[in-house]
Amino acid sequence: MMKAFILKRYGKSDQQEFADIPLSAIKPNEMLVQVYAVGLNPIDYMIAKGAFKAIIKFQLPTTMGSDLAGIVVEVGSRVKRFKLGDAVFASIFDLGTGALSEFAVVPESAAAIKPANLDFVQAASIPMVGLASWQALKELAHLKSGQKVFIPAGSGGIGTFAIQLAKHLGATVGTTTSTSNVGLVQRLGADEVIDYNKQEFEDVLRDYDLVLGTVRGNGIEKSLNILKPNSSVVSLVGPPDTAFARARNMNFLMKFVFRLISSKIIRQTRKLGIKYSFLFVHPDGHQLAEIGKLLDAGHIHPVIDKVFPFSQTKEALAYLEKGRAKGKVVVKVNNSVAL
């Protein structure tokens, strides 16, 4: 048996609790990892509220959490890239299993060797924000040196990573943040920093090649004013489009719903000669290994706001939901080792 933080049913936080559950048997292409630390992401508390139940199918009760770092303690017969005792980090988001537990089942394809210069807490803070930034900036937008990218909420989990990756790729970066965090985002490499307490970004920024949508509300629509023709919007927060529905093999009704809710932004962007894409981040161990190289080389540094003990997981999720974290919130699961 192992201790896990589970979601019993969608709804309020009283539906989340610790439980003793059986250790899962691994498949030939999977590993059992002793979890040392788990990085939290906004989607963790959003899933618990039921916001994604039409998209992500969980068999409740389910273990919560997606990002982890730990030690491999069992390997399946077909696993070739890892062995017992390897220190790894991974995102197991949308793979039907959870990270907030003493042990987690991790597919070989989702994992990478932990960067040697990071401890387990730092490594656990990386996977989802790293993969989201990589897949948006490199895979979808093909961001090039000399281009300009707008990354709002620069002091948040994704913002702190995406700014550093964009600068490594040679881009000029614009961002928004509060007065107290201006210095932080500048140290991360942001070139044009808008203090949202004093200015509206759409009144200041101009001629951008790419917007990374990270903030819910009307931020993406306002950002269209700063883009030049033949530019792009990659949204991590929606609205989802029909390409997303097709990729997940959704039925006709869901395809129709997503076409309906994305029609306004697609109509607006097409009119301006702008390409709109919705990105739903997916686990990828090979991409995570490439990100690990950048971390090992010191090109990107983790930004961690606060570390909670495993026993305070519910408090950690509540703290993250307030939306004031500078960088990432991490839960330290294994207290018996130096992390």
C-alpha positions, 0 to 999 in steps of 0.5 A: 500500500502507499499514501496518495492524494486522491480526488473522490468526485468533482466539486469542492476541495472537500472531495480531495483527501489522502488515502492508502491505495494499492501499488499499481502493477506496471506494464512492460513499457512502464516504470514504477518511480518512488516520488520525491517531489511533485510540481503543481499546475493550475490545471490540477485544481481545475480538473478537481473542479470538473472543468475538464471532465468533458475532455479528460476521462478519469476513473474516480477516485483518482490520484491527482497531480501530473509532474514528478521527480523521483527514483526508478524502483521497478522497470518493465520488460520493454523499458530500454532507456532507464534502469533501477536507481535512475533519477528521473523527472516526468509529466504524466498528465492525461495518461490516466494516472497521478503523481501525488503519491509515494509511488507513481507509474510512469511510461518510459515515453514520458520520462527523462533523466533528471538534470544533474545540477537540479535537486528533486524539488527543482526538477519536479517544477519543470515538466508541464511548464517546460513542455508547454513552452517547448511545444508552443514556441518550438513545435507550433510557432517555430519561434526564430531568432530576432522575432518578438514574442509576447508572454503575459503573466511573466512571473507565473509558472509558465511565464518564468520558463517561457521567457527564458526559453524564448530568450535562448531561442534569440527572441525579443520578449514582452511581458506583463507583471505586477509592480513588485515582480518587474525586477524578476521578469527582467532578470529572466530576460524580458525586454519590454515589461508592462506593469499592468497596474500602470499601463495596458499592454495593448497601448504600448507594444507593437509589431509582435510576431507571436502571442503565447496565450496564458491568461484567461479572459479577454487577454488574447483578443486584446493581444491581437492589437499588438501583432503584425500580419502573418503572425501567430497566437498559440493559446494554452487557455483556450478556446479549444478548436476543432483541430483539438477535437479531431486530435482527441477523436471526439464525436461530432457533437464535441467537434461542433461545440469546439467549432462554435466556441472558437469561431469568434477568435478564429474569425478575428484572427483570420481577418487580420491575417493571424494564425490561431492555434490551441495547444493542449500540452502532451507528455514527451520524454524526448522533448523533456530530455532536450529541456534537461540539456538546457537546464544542465547547461544553465541556460534556463533556471527553475523559479520556485515560489514555495515548497509544501510538505506532502501532508499540506497538499490541499493547502498547496493547491489552495495557495496556487489557486490564489494566483500570486505565486512567483514561479512554481509551487512544489510538494515535497513527498519524500522527507527521508532524503535530502532533495 
